[in-house]
Amino acid sequence: MISLVDLKKTFGERVALHGLNLEVRPGEIFGLLGHNGAGKSTAIGMMLGQVWPTSGSVKVCGHDVTTHRALALRKVGAIFEAPAFYDYLSGRRNVEILSHYSAPTPGKRIDEVLDWVGLTERQGSKVRTYSHGMRARLAIAQALLPRPELLIFDEPGSGLDPEGIAEMRQTILRLHREMGLTILLSSHLLSEVEQLCSRIAVLNQGRKVFDGPIADAKAAPGRLMLKTPDFARAAALLIERGIITSSSDERFIKLSDGRTTSEAVRVLVNANIPVNGIWQQEQTLEDFYMALVKASANGK
């Protein structure tokens, strides 16, 4: 659905993106992470044809955005940066006006999207009376007008309270489940990304520093939970045999490079030390992200 190849963008002497390669597959919810200035908005701007690449290619829905923008974005809905509305007009009138920016939209379709986001009863109210959550739903209604196959959300939870964030999460899941949409979302809310996305990419200072399944990001490399009635003896034996490098909290062990859990279990069983369980320890996405950005900043 999205293919970025060797994408580079410079603003004067500042390099915003350094040869970014990225693939978003049909049917997935993909998270794009990074601090302010990491290059997320620049990348999304190029996907939507609002920022011109210095070099490289941007393909969306199989079409090059720079040469066939209308075709590339024909089945794309987006909430990019802060949605802007005419506060003195009704929600419905806002959607009608926004629909004219792309293509004429039948009133029936406007009825459908307003109903889908739960704004039918408030469609006649002026937008200035809407809560942050209702404004977010109105933005989604506008993004759904072209019957998209791909949705691009830039910070969809921005400005929302905890209830609004939870509502946005459920809405994104519904879009994915009921409409089968591919979704790319950029967010600072790592806990939300953790609950929504199957794969993520992390940008830091314009460079991609991670790209892969969220399960890989959450797996603490080489750190295992070991459950045994004699942890001290088990850990000492595994260190002696070179299977692990360290242990902690009478629960965790750290595998040596190239060693496996099956080797650890075999050594313990042969020594008549019962193994009730051994499994990979998970870290939070926030733990992973902070460690990754720190390592990247240190040049590792």
N, C-alpha and C positions, 0 to 999 in steps of 0.2 A: 504493500500500500504506500509506503514511503521508502525511498532509496536516496541516500546522500552519499556521493562518492567524491573523495578528495576535496571536500568543500572548504573553501577559504574565503574569509572576508576581512578586509582591512578598512579602517577609517583613518585616512591620513597615514601616519606612521604607526598607529596602534593596530595590532593584529587581534581581531575579535575571535576568529576561529582559525585553527591551524589544521587544515587537511582533514576535516571530520568525515568519517565513514559511519553510516548508520542505516540499519534496516528495521522497519516496523512491518510485521507480518499480518496478513489478513486475520481478523477475528480476535486479536489480542488487545489487552489493555497494557500499554507501554508507558513507563514512567521516565521522564527526563529530569534529572536532578542536577543541582549545582547552586552555589551561592550567587548573590547579586554580582553581575559582571562576568560570570563564568562562560557566557555565550548562549544560554538557553533561548532568550528572546530573539537574539540575532538569528539563530537556527530556525526558529518557528517563523520569524518574519520572512525568511527565504522560502520556506515551505509554502507560505501563503502568497508569494509573489510581491510582498511589500518591501523587501530588501533585496537588492541585486547582488549576487555573489561576485567576488573578485575572480575566482576560478573554481573549477569543479562543476558537478552536475547535481541538480535537484529534480527528482522524479516523484510525482504524487499520482496515485491511481494509474500508473503506467505511462504517464505523459510528462515531458520535460516542462517544468514550470516557467522557465525563462523564454521558451519558444512557443509553447502552447498553453498559456496560462488558463484560458477559459476552459479548455478541455480538462486540464489537470485538476481544476478546482470545481468542476461541475457537480460532483457528488461529495463535496467537502463542506462541513459545517464547522464554525470556529468561534470560540470566545477568546479573543486576543487582547491582552492588557485589560484595563478597566472598561466594562461595557458602558457606553454613553447612551442615555435616553433623553427624550424631551419630557422633563418632569411635569410640565403643565398640560400634557396630553394624556389620554387614557392609555392603558397597557395595550389594548387592541390597536389603537391608532399608531402607536409606536411600531408595533409589528408590521402593520400595513405599510408604513413609510419605509422601514428597513427592508421589506421584501422587494421594493422597487429598485434597490441598489443592485440586485442580481438579475431577477427576471420577474415578470408579472406572476402573482400568486393568487389562485382562486380563493374566495372567501371561505369555501369549505375546508381548504387546507389550513387556513389560519384558525378556524374553529377546532380542527383536529389537534394542532400543536398546543393551543391554549388549554384544551381539555387534558391533553397528555401530561402537561406540567402542573395541572391543578389550579389554573387561573381563570377558569370559565366564569365563576361567580364574581370575580374582581376585575374582569377585563375592561369594564366601563369606568373603573376608578382611575383617578389621575396617579401617575407613577410616583409623584412626590409623597403619596400616602402609603407607598409600599415599604415593607421591611426589607432589610438586606437580603433575606432569604427569598422573598418574592421577586426582587430585582434579579437575583441569580436565576430563578426559574424563568423569568421573562427572557433573559439572555439565552437560555437553553432553547426556549420556544423559537427564537429568531434563528438559532443555529440549525434547528430541525426543518426549517422551511423547505430547503431544496431536496428533501428525502435523501439525506447523505448516507454514504457507506463508511465514511471516515469522519470522526469528530476530533478536533484539536482544541484542547483546553489549556489556557495559560493561567495558572494559579486560580483554579475554580473555587477554592475555599477562602480566597482573600476577603477580609472584612466580615466574615461570618462568625457568629457565636457558636459554641459547641453544638447546640441543637441544629443550627443551620449547616454546620460541617457534616454532621451525621446525616441530615436530609440530603445534602449534595452527594455524599457517598452512596446512599441508597439509589439516588437518581441515576448516577453513573452505572451502577450495577444493573439497574433496570434497562438502561439503554443498550448495554452489552447483551443482557440475557434475552430481552423481548424483541429487540430490533436487529440483533446480531452485528452491531456496529464495531468497527475497529476504532480504538480510542488511544490517542496520544495525550498524555497530560503532563504538564510541568507544574511542580508544586514544591513548596518549602515544608509542607506538612508530611514529614516522613512517616508518621504513624498511619496516615491515610494511604500513602503510596504502598506501604507494607500490606495493607488490607485489600488493596484494589488491583495491584499490578502483578503480572506474571513475569515480566522482564523489565529491566531498567538499564539506563545508561547514565553515567555520572560525568559531568564536565567540570573541569577546573582550569581557570585561566585560559579558556579557549581550546583546551585539549581534552579528548576523551580519555578518562583514566579507568573506566570500568564499563563493560557491556556484557550482560548475561542474565540468566535466570535469577530471580530474587532469592530463590532457595540457596544458590551458590553464594550470594552476598551475605546471607544470614548464617551460613556455616562458618564457625570459628575454625580456621585452618589448623588441623592436627590436634585440636583440643577435644578430649573425650570425657564423658562421664563414665566412671567405672563403679559398679555396684558389686561389692564383695564383703563377706563378713570379716575379712582380715586385710583391710586396705593397706595398712602400713607394710605388712610383709609382702603383699602383692606389688606395691610400688617399688620397694627396695629391690625385689627380684627383677622387675622389668628394667629398672635403671642399670642394674648390674649386667644384664644381657644386652644392653644398648637398644632396647625396644622403645623406651621413652627417655625424654631428657629431664623431665621434672614432674612433680605432683603437687597438688595444693588442696587445702580444705578437706582432706580425706574424702574427696569425691572426684577430683579432676586429675587427668594425666595428659601429658603433652607428648605426642608421638615424635620419634626421631624421623628425620627426612628419609623417605623411601620405605618406612616401616608401615605395617598394616594392622588393623584390629584383629584379623585372624591369627597373626603371629603372636600378638599379646595373649589372646585367649588360649592358644596352644601351649605357650610357656606356662601359664598359670594352671591349666588343667593337668599338665604333666607333673607339676609340683604339688598336686592335690589341693590347690587353692580354688574353692568354688567361685564361679563367675555367675552372678545373678543377672547381670546385664552390662552391656557396654555400648554406648551410642555417641554419635556426634553431638557436641554441644552447640546450640544455636545462640547467636548474638542478635541484638536488635538491629534494625536497619540503621538507626541513628548511630549505634556503636560502630558499625561498618563504615558508614559515611564519614564520620569524624576521623576515624583512623586513616581512611583512604586519602582524604583531603590533606591531613597532616603529613602523611608520607609523601604525597605529591609535592607539597610545599617545600619539603626537605630534600627534594630531588631524588627520592628513592623509587 
